[in-house]
């Protein structure tokens, strides 16, 4: 319980922009970087010389965010650009990935930061999938797979093993509220009429994708990290007004939560040796993960249930026609 309490009331960040060496020639991609945590993270990376890309649902929104970041960081040393990405439409994700490939030949760190929480009940993606599962899991899964060659290219160019990373944004609710199995697979094909439950499934799914990515791609030199960024007062809660009101005393400024993502993406504490680790606010490795989730993330031959592997294959099946 102490580990959960410390996520509600985290200590101050220990890894901030002040701890960053120059990031010239490193390429960073942040989905959902037009507002909130991703926006604040982009400012830090841009200030320190990175080649920073954010995604937005529309060109107008992305351009507005780019200008706001440039105005906020006049002393920047980096490069800043955007691509348009709509995670609720699998048909357009390859086009977005291809647009990025035209700009860069590698990615050093990919933050799957964009997400949606508790939209109106019954909301679905362009392909008819429950919206939270589609935006939080199917879209990032496909996007990451399409960009895998650029991540592999970065490992070849890097002299620091474990520095090429994919970050998956989970939530504390995955540990607090997920069932014994982690995810009940039948709830993915027949979503409950409960948006909180569907959000929980998507955030547990993010954690499972991170663990399974680490298992599958760690031998290629890519580190996978899941995280709970911390409860932030951001647009993520725009559809959950009651939850935002009730949790307001626990909400932190997005720039504080951005340090969790900064730590996950760039801290030297993380390496291929602890690939698949889970980061908690505001930049700590969680070493007391709920046993049921650890079991679900292990394959059967290693003493687990293989539920993360099953979820990966479920996502793989849903996106196979769009790659």
C-alpha positions in Angstrom: 0.0 0.0 0.0 2.9 2.3 0.6 4.0 2.1 -3.0 0.5 3.2 -4.0 0.3 6.0 -1.5 3.6 7.4 -2.8 2.1 7.5 -6.3 -0.7 9.7 -5.1 1.8 11.9 -3.2 5.1 11.5 -5.1 8.4 13.0 -4.0 9.9 15.8 -6.1 11.5 14.8 -9.4 15.1 13.8 -9.2 15.7 13.8 -13.0 14.9 17.1 -14.7 16.1 19.2 -17.5 19.0 20.3 -15.3 20.3 16.7 -15.4 20.2 16.4 -19.2 23.3 16.6 -21.3 23.0 18.2 -24.7 20.7 16.1 -27.0 21.9 17.2 -30.4 21.4 14.6 -33.1 18.9 12.7 -31.1 15.5 12.3 -32.5 12.4 12.3 -30.3 8.8 11.6 -31.2 5.9 12.4 -28.8 2.4 11.5 -29.7 -0.2 13.9 -28.3 2.4 16.6 -27.8 0.0 19.5 -28.5 -1.1 19.9 -24.9 -0.6 18.6 -21.4 2.2 16.3 -20.4 3.5 15.8 -23.9 3.6 19.5 -24.6 5.7 20.1 -21.5 8.0 17.2 -22.3 8.6 18.6 -25.8 9.6 22.0 -24.3 12.3 20.3 -22.2 13.7 18.3 -25.1 13.6 21.2 -27.5 15.5 23.4 -25.0 18.2 20.8 -24.8 18.9 20.5 -28.4 16.9 17.5 -29.5 15.2 17.0 -32.8 11.7 17.0 -31.4 8.5 15.9 -33.2 5.0 16.1 -31.8 1.8 14.7 -33.2 -1.6 16.4 -33.4 -5.0 15.3 -34.7 -5.0 18.2 -37.2 -2.4 20.3 -38.9 -3.9 23.5 -37.4 -3.7 22.2 -33.9 -0.1 20.9 -34.3 1.1 24.1 -35.9 -0.4 26.1 -33.0 1.4 23.9 -30.5 4.7 24.2 -32.3 4.5 28.0 -32.2 3.5 27.9 -28.5 6.5 25.8 -27.7 8.9 28.0 -29.8 7.5 31.1 -28.1 7.9 29.5 -24.6 11.5 28.4 -25.3 13.3 31.3 -27.0 16.7 30.0 -25.8 16.2 26.6 -27.5 19.0 24.7 -29.1 16.9 22.1 -30.9 14.7 21.5 -33.9 10.9 21.2 -33.7 8.3 19.9 -36.1 5.1 17.9 -36.2 3.2 15.2 -38.0 -0.6 14.7 -38.1 -1.8 11.5 -36.4 -5.3 10.3 -35.7 -5.1 7.2 -33.5 -8.8 6.5 -33.8 -8.4 5.7 -37.5 -6.2 2.8 -38.3 -6.4 3.5 -42.0 -4.4 6.7 -41.7 -1.7 5.6 -39.3 0.6 4.2 -42.0 0.4 7.5 -43.8 1.4 9.3 -40.7 4.3 6.9 -40.1 5.4 7.3 -43.7 5.3 11.1 -43.3 7.7 10.8 -40.4 10.0 8.5 -42.4 10.3 11.2 -45.0 11.6 13.6 -42.3 13.9 11.3 -40.3 15.8 8.0 -40.7 15.9 7.0 -37.0 14.0 7.5 -33.7 15.9 7.5 -30.5 12.9 7.7 -28.2 9.2 7.2 -29.0 6.8 8.4 -26.4 3.3 6.8 -26.9 1.8 9.7 -24.8 -1.5 10.4 -26.5 -4.7 8.9 -25.1 -8.3 9.4 -24.3 -10.2 8.9 -21.1 -13.9 8.3 -20.6 -15.5 9.7 -23.7 -19.3 9.5 -24.0 -20.4 5.9 -23.4 -20.6 4.0 -26.7 -18.0 6.1 -28.5 -16.1 4.1 -31.1 -13.2 4.5 -33.5 -13.5 4.8 -37.3 -13.3 1.1 -37.5 -16.0 0.6 -34.8 -13.8 -0.4 -31.9 -14.4 0.9 -28.4 -12.7 4.3 -28.5 -10.4 4.0 -25.5 -9.1 0.6 -26.5 -8.6 1.9 -30.1 -6.8 5.2 -29.3 -4.8 4.0 -26.3 -3.8 0.5 -27.6 -4.5 -0.4 -31.2 -3.3 2.9 -32.6 0.0 3.1 -30.6 0.6 -0.6 -31.3 0.3 -0.1 -35.0 2.2 3.2 -35.1 5.1 1.6 -33.1 5.3 -1.4 -35.4 5.4 0.8 -38.5 8.3 2.8 -36.9 10.3 -0.2 -35.7 12.8 0.1 -38.6 13.7 3.6 -37.4 14.1 2.4 -33.8 16.4 -0.3 -35.0 18.4 2.2 -37.1 18.9 4.3 -33.9 20.3 1.3 -32.1 22.9 0.9 -34.8 23.9 4.5 -34.5 23.9 4.7 -30.7 27.0 4.0 -28.6 24.9 3.7 -25.5 23.0 0.3 -25.2 19.5 0.7 -23.9 19.2 4.4 -24.8 16.8 3.7 -27.7 13.4 3.4 -26.1 9.6 3.1 -26.5 7.5 4.5 -23.7 4.0 3.3 -23.1 1.6 5.4 -21.0 -0.3 3.4 -18.4 -2.0 4.5 -15.2 -2.1 3.7 -11.5 -5.6 2.3 -12.1 -4.1 -0.7 -13.8 -2.5 -1.8 -10.5 -5.3 -0.6 -8.2 -8.3 -2.0 -10.0 -7.4 -4.6 -12.6 -8.9 -8.1 -12.1 -6.9 -11.2 -11.1 -6.3 -12.0 -14.8 -5.1 -8.5 -15.5 -7.5 -8.2 -18.5 -10.6 -10.3 -19.2 -10.3 -10.9 -22.9 -14.0 -11.2 -23.5 -14.4 -7.6 -22.3 -12.3 -6.5 -25.3 -14.6 -8.0 -27.9 -17.8 -7.1 -25.9 -17.0 -3.9 -24.0 -18.8 -3.4 -20.7 -21.2 -0.5 -20.5 -18.8 1.1 -18.1 -16.3 3.7 -19.4 -14.2 3.5 -16.3 -13.8 -0.3 -16.8 -13.0 0.2 -20.5 -10.3 2.8 -19.6 -8.9 0.4 -17.0 -8.6 -2.3 -19.7 -6.8 0.0 -22.1 -4.3 1.2 -19.5 -3.6 -2.3 -18.3 -3.2 -3.1 -22.0 -0.6 -0.4 -22.4 1.4 -2.0 -19.6 1.0 -5.4 -21.2 2.2 -4.1 -24.6 5.3 -2.6 -23.0 6.2 -5.9 -21.2 5.6 -7.9 -24.4 7.6 -5.4 -26.5 10.5 -5.8 -24.1 10.3 -9.6 -24.4 10.2 -9.6 -28.2 12.6 -6.7 -29.1 15.0 -6.5 -26.2 17.5 -8.6 -28.2 17.4 -5.9 -30.9 18.7 -3.3 -28.4 15.4 -1.5 -27.9 14.2 -0.8 -24.3 10.5 -0.7 -23.5 9.2 1.2 -20.5 5.6 1.6 -19.2 4.8 4.3 -16.8 2.2 6.0 -14.6 3.0 9.7 -15.3 1.1 10.9 -12.3 -2.3 12.5 -12.0 -2.1 15.6 -14.0 -4.5 18.5 -14.5 -4.7 18.1 -18.3 -7.1 17.7 -21.2 -7.1 13.9 -20.7 -9.9 14.4 -18.1 -12.0 16.7 -20.2 -14.7 14.0 -20.6 -14.5 12.9 -17.0 -15.6 16.1 -15.3 -16.9 14.5 -12.1 -13.6 12.5 -11.7 -11.6 15.7 -12.3 -13.6 17.5 -9.7 -13.3 14.8 -7.1 -9.6 14.2 -7.7 -8.7 17.9 -8.0 -6.7 18.0 -4.7 -4.5 15.2 -6.0 -3.8 16.7 -9.5 -0.4 18.0 -10.4 0.7 20.5 -13.0 1.5 18.8 -16.3 5.1 20.0 -16.2 5.6 18.1 -13.0 4.2 14.9 -14.6 6.4 15.4 -17.7 9.4 14.6 -15.5 8.1 11.0 -15.2 8.2 10.7 -19.0 11.5 12.4 -19.1 12.9 9.9 -16.7 11.5 6.9 -18.5 12.9 8.1 -21.8 16.3 9.4 -20.8 17.4 8.4 -17.3 20.6 6.3 -17.1 18.9 4.3 -14.4 17.1 2.4 -17.2 18.9 0.0 -19.4 18.5 -3.3 -21.3 19.2 -5.0 -18.0 15.9 -3.8 -16.5 14.0 -3.7 -19.9 10.3 -3.8 -19.3 10.4 -1.9 -16.1 7.6 0.3 -14.8 8.2 4.0 -13.9 6.1 5.9 -11.3 5.8 9.6 -10.5 7.9 11.7 -10.8 10.7 9.4 -12.0 11.3 6.2 -10.0 11.4 2.6 -11.0 8.6 0.7 -9.4 10.0 -2.4 -7.6 6.9 -3.6 -5.9 4.5 -4.3 -8.8 1.4 -6.3 -8.0 2.1 -10.0 -8.3 -1.0 -10.7 -10.4 0.3 -8.3 -13.1 3.8 -9.7 -13.0 2.3 -13.2 -13.5 0.1 -12.0 -16.4 3.1 -10.4 -18.1 5.2 -13.6 -18.0 4.8 -16.3 -20.7 3.7 -19.7 -19.6 7.1 -21.3 -20.0 8.4 -18.8 -17.5 5.7 -19.5 -14.9 3.2 -16.9 -16.0 -0.2 -16.9 -17.6 0.8 -15.4 -20.9 -2.0 -12.8 -20.7 0.2 -10.0 -22.0 1.2 -12.2 -24.9 -2.4 -12.9 -25.6 -3.3 -9.2 -25.5 -0.4 -8.4 -27.9 -1.8 -11.0 -30.3 -5.3 -9.6 -29.9 -4.0 -6.1 -30.9 -1.9 -7.7 -33.7 -5.0 -9.3 -35.2 -7.0 -6.0 -35.1 -4.4 -4.0 -36.9 -3.1 -6.6 -39.4 -5.0 -5.1 -42.3 -3.6 -1.6 -41.9 0.2 -2.2 -41.9 
